[in-house]
Amino acid sequence: MSDGQDVFTAISDVVKRFGKSVYGLPAQKKILETQKLIGFSLLGASYVIPLDEISEVLEVPECTSLPRVRSWVRGVANVRGRLLPVIDFADFLGGKLTGIPREQRVLVFEIHGAYVGIIVDQVYGMKALPVDSYQPMASESPLAEFIDGKFADENEGFELFRPKKLIENDQFMNVSV
């Protein structure tokens, strides 16, 4: 036998020996397009807000009360040198916050030059829900005029809250008494 044939035989033996332990490629999974959302609860219902429409989530800060404003204006808070109007969102909607005070959070957004924070009962964290599970629909919730539709999850549905609709609401922007 020639040296070339010995090398070929050796390589063939290695391939046979190790080829038996090689796994096939995994089955290809369908890649779903998702939207990143922040889940929160208010007045006993679950909602989501697009991650890119929210600036930050804060613990409820200490607020300075303001004279001659609506009852739902909690006051203003100094957030890193910026004055943030803080709104009791449940009170604005005609209800009361039901969450445990230490779990309540402020969702902060800045839209059309309006920098505002709304207090909600609880924030669940980030969710990535499939875009194809979104259904535009009318809402029966207290937030109905600020809802665009609903995302259906395996276990439950989440109505999509749009802060832009809140900022464009005349009643929300008219805080003086």
C-alpha positions as CSV (number, residue, x, y, z in Angstrom):
1,M,0.0,0.0,0.0
2,S,1.1,3.5,-0.7
3,D,1.4,6.3,1.8
4,G,-1.5,8.1,0.2
5,Q,-3.8,5.1,0.5
6,D,-2.8,4.7,4.2
7,V,-3.7,8.3,4.9
8,F,-7.0,7.9,3.1
9,T,-7.8,4.7,5.1
10,A,-6.9,6.4,8.4
11,I,-9.1,9.4,7.6
12,S,-12.0,7.1,6.6
13,D,-11.7,5.2,9.9
14,V,-11.8,8.5,11.8
15,V,-14.9,9.7,9.9
16,K,-16.7,6.3,10.5
17,R,-15.9,6.4,14.2
18,F,-16.9,10.0,14.9
19,G,-19.6,10.2,12.3
20,K,-21.8,8.0,14.4
21,S,-21.8,10.5,17.3
22,V,-22.6,13.5,15.2
23,Y,-26.1,14.9,15.7
24,G,-28.1,16.3,12.8
25,L,-29.1,19.9,12.6
26,P,-32.0,20.9,14.8
27,A,-35.3,21.4,13.2
28,Q,-35.7,24.9,11.9
29,K,-38.1,26.9,14.0
30,K,-40.3,29.6,12.6
31,I,-39.1,33.0,13.7
32,L,-41.9,35.1,15.0
33,E,-41.8,38.9,14.9
34,T,-42.5,40.3,18.3
35,Q,-43.1,43.7,19.8
36,K,-41.5,44.6,23.1
37,L,-44.0,45.9,25.6
38,I,-44.1,46.8,29.3
39,G,-47.0,45.1,31.2
40,F,-48.8,46.9,34.0
41,S,-52.1,46.7,35.9
42,L,-54.6,49.4,36.8
43,L,-58.1,49.2,38.2
44,G,-57.9,45.4,38.2
45,A,-57.1,45.0,34.5
46,S,-53.8,44.2,32.7
47,Y,-52.4,46.4,30.0
48,V,-49.3,46.8,27.9
49,I,-47.5,49.9,26.6
50,P,-44.9,49.8,23.8
51,L,-41.4,49.9,25.2
52,D,-40.3,52.7,22.8
53,E,-43.2,55.0,24.0
54,I,-42.0,55.0,27.6
55,S,-39.0,56.8,29.0
56,E,-38.6,55.0,32.3
57,V,-40.4,53.3,35.2
58,L,-39.9,54.8,38.7
59,E,-40.9,54.0,42.2
60,V,-43.5,56.6,43.3
61,P,-41.4,59.6,44.1
62,E,-42.0,62.2,46.9
63,C,-44.1,64.9,45.3
64,T,-44.7,68.6,46.1
65,S,-48.3,69.4,46.0
66,L,-49.5,72.2,43.7
67,P,-52.3,74.7,44.5
68,R,-55.5,74.9,42.4
69,V,-55.1,71.7,40.4
70,R,-57.4,68.7,40.0
71,S,-57.5,66.1,42.7
72,W,-55.8,63.5,40.4
73,V,-52.6,65.6,40.1
74,R,-50.4,64.2,42.8
75,G,-47.8,67.0,42.4
76,V,-44.4,67.4,40.9
77,A,-41.3,65.5,41.6
78,N,-37.6,66.3,40.9
79,V,-36.3,63.6,38.7
80,R,-32.6,64.1,38.0
81,G,-33.0,67.9,38.0
82,R,-36.2,67.9,35.9
83,L,-39.7,68.6,37.2
84,L,-42.0,65.7,36.6
85,P,-45.8,66.1,36.9
86,V,-47.1,63.0,38.6
87,I,-50.7,61.9,38.0
88,D,-52.8,59.4,39.9
89,F,-54.0,57.7,36.8
90,A,-56.7,55.7,38.6
91,D,-58.2,58.9,40.1
92,F,-58.1,60.6,36.7
93,L,-60.2,57.7,35.4
94,G,-62.7,58.0,38.3
95,G,-61.3,55.1,40.4
96,K,-58.8,54.4,43.1
97,L,-55.4,52.8,43.0
98,T,-55.8,49.2,44.3
99,G,-52.2,48.0,44.3
100,I,-50.0,47.7,47.4
101,P,-48.3,51.1,47.7
102,R,-44.7,49.7,47.6
103,E,-45.6,47.9,44.3
104,Q,-47.1,51.0,42.6
105,R,-44.9,52.5,39.9
106,V,-44.8,55.6,37.8
107,L,-44.7,55.2,34.0
108,V,-42.9,58.2,32.6
109,F,-43.2,59.3,29.0
110,E,-42.4,62.3,26.9
111,I,-44.6,63.0,24.0
112,H,-45.1,66.2,22.0
113,G,-43.0,68.1,24.6
114,A,-45.2,66.9,27.5
115,Y,-43.1,65.2,30.2
116,V,-45.4,63.4,32.6
117,G,-45.6,60.3,34.9
118,I,-48.7,58.3,35.6
119,I,-49.0,56.1,38.7
120,V,-50.2,52.6,38.1
121,D,-51.0,49.7,40.5
122,Q,-48.1,47.5,39.4
123,V,-45.6,47.0,36.6
124,Y,-45.1,43.4,35.5
125,G,-42.0,44.0,33.4
126,M,-41.1,43.5,29.8
127,K,-43.1,41.2,27.5
128,A,-42.3,40.2,23.9
129,L,-45.6,39.4,22.3
130,P,-46.0,38.2,18.7
131,V,-47.0,41.0,16.4
132,D,-49.5,38.7,14.7
133,S,-51.4,38.2,18.0
134,Y,-52.4,41.9,17.9
135,Q,-56.1,42.7,17.1
136,P,-57.4,46.2,16.7
137,M,-60.6,46.4,18.6
138,A,-62.9,48.6,20.7
139,S,-62.4,48.4,24.5
140,E,-64.8,48.3,27.3
141,S,-62.2,49.1,30.0
142,P,-62.0,52.4,31.9
143,L,-59.0,53.3,29.6
144,A,-61.1,52.7,26.5
145,E,-60.4,56.0,24.8
146,F,-56.6,55.4,25.2
147,I,-56.6,51.8,23.9
148,D,-55.7,50.8,20.3
149,G,-56.4,47.1,20.4
150,K,-55.3,43.9,22.2
151,F,-52.5,41.4,22.2
152,A,-53.6,37.8,22.9
153,D,-51.1,35.8,25.0
154,E,-51.4,32.0,25.6
155,N,-53.0,32.7,29.0
156,E,-54.6,36.1,28.7
157,G,-55.0,39.2,26.6
158,F,-53.4,42.6,27.1
159,E,-55.0,45.8,25.9
160,L,-52.5,48.2,24.2
161,F,-52.4,51.6,26.0
162,R,-51.2,54.5,23.9
163,P,-49.8,57.4,25.9
164,K,-50.0,59.7,22.9
165,K,-53.8,59.4,23.0
166,L,-53.7,60.5,26.7
167,I,-51.5,63.5,26.0
168,E,-53.9,64.5,23.2
169,N,-56.9,64.4,25.6
170,D,-58.1,67.9,26.6
171,Q,-59.4,66.8,30.0
172,F,-56.0,65.3,30.9
173,M,-54.0,68.3,29.8
174,N,-56.4,70.8,31.6
175,V,-55.1,70.3,35.2
176,S,-56.1,73.6,36.7
177,V,-59.3,73.9,38.7
